[in-house]
Amino acid sequence: MIDIESVTKIYTPKNPPAVDNLEFSIKDGEILGLVGLNGAGKTTTIRMTSGIILPTSGRIMVDGYDIVQDKVKAAANVGWIPELPNFEPNATPLQLMNYFAGFYNLKGKEAEERIMSLLEQVGLKEHLHKKLRSYSQGMKKRFSIAESIIGDPQNVMFDETLNGLDPEGVLFVRNLMMKLKKRGKAILLSSHILSEIQDMADRVVIIDHGKLIKTIKRSEMKTLGKTVVHVTVENFNADCKKILAKYGDVETKDNESMIRDLKIPETDLPSIPDELVKSGYRIVRFDPVGESLEEYFFNLIGGMK
Ligand SMILES: Nc1ncnc2c1ncn2[C@@H]1O[C@H](COP(=O)(O)OP(=O)(O)OP(=O)(O)O)[C@@H](O)[C@H]1O
């Protein structure tokens, strides 16, 4: 469990804060999506939570330990997968894993078993003896995941981990996160693409210019954005378009129309098919759908500037 309490990070006083009075928590057994454009403050938040850099003000609690006051205990409970993992290029994964195992007092057979199991889980068992400099970026990310969870931390931070992975890699990370969630871990996944994490996140925190803009629950995700009504009419003609135009802005391609900027409340939407049927049109599709999450995201952020 992580509590981020009124946290601010100022790198240079002449610039606005990278993180500005941020407040949210990540519960055990929860996947929290941290979404924001480049420069929104995601990495800064993750680095502070991992104890790599200090907050300027505010407090971050990791399973009840203050990441500044109780750094050793707190940081031992946080696994961090950086956006661009960078390792000693001449080391092999086995050498580095043994080195990291030492931090957690894992030794001998126990260390060996855990290392092999993790490297197998991340699909690197065949590449154990290759030097890390020959690894692709995706392989480095996989190795970074194995390395960050060697101490079985209660909290795991994935910084833009899906970015740049092939579909197999994305699936692998998603499955791993679900497994960690099932084991009751608190998980953060940052991304600049809201739709990338919508299937997985229990909650999404949207930040912009270091500030929390909105928190969205999973149950709210599907109904986000404005409604766009898709209407397909078999015997479509100009009069049909006139009818649809009474309800909002209409765009038609072939006989498929989309009505945006609705002029009627959502509860009155059934009056559209009613009127079409009364006027003799045969409806093939009538489908009110939410705006895409990305559109929603940009409108939200644009609206705050
Ligand atoms: N070490 C640093 N020194 C000074 N400013 C920094 C430093 N690191 C980040 N910043 C600034 O802090 C702000 C937030 O950056 P941060 O990397 O946290 O954003 P982000 O949301 O992770 O972006 P990205 O998706 O591009 O990684 C940016 O304006 C960035 O330029």
The ligand as a Gaussian input file, in Angstrom:
#p B3LYP/6-31G(d) Opt

LIG

0 1
 N       16.370000      15.705000     -13.136000
 C       15.583000      16.710000     -13.527000
 N       15.967000      17.985000     -13.405000
 C       15.164000      19.000000     -13.776000
 N       13.920000      18.837000     -14.281000
 C       13.481000      17.584000     -14.426000
 C       14.286000      16.451000     -14.062000
 N       13.571000      15.314000     -14.323000
 C       12.384000      15.722000     -14.830000
 N       12.336000      17.073000     -14.890000
 C       11.181000      17.884000     -15.346000
 O       10.081000      17.540000     -14.534000
 C        8.883000      17.483000     -15.308000
 C        8.243000      16.112000     -15.134000
 O        9.070000      15.128000     -15.752000
 P        8.791000      13.577000     -15.634000
 O        9.933000      12.874000     -16.288000
 O        8.467000      13.243000     -14.237000
 O        7.484000      13.446000     -16.513000
 P        6.807000      12.154000     -17.152000
 O        5.343000      12.328000     -16.981000
 O        7.408000      10.914000     -16.604000
 O        7.197000      12.303000     -18.676000
 P        7.694000      11.175000     -19.739000
 O        6.464000      10.445000     -20.125000
 O        8.246000      12.024000     -20.848000
 O        8.725000      10.339000     -19.051000
 C        9.273000      17.796000     -16.733000
 O        9.040000      19.157000     -16.958000
 C       10.757000      17.509000     -16.759000
 O       11.409000      18.316000     -17.699000

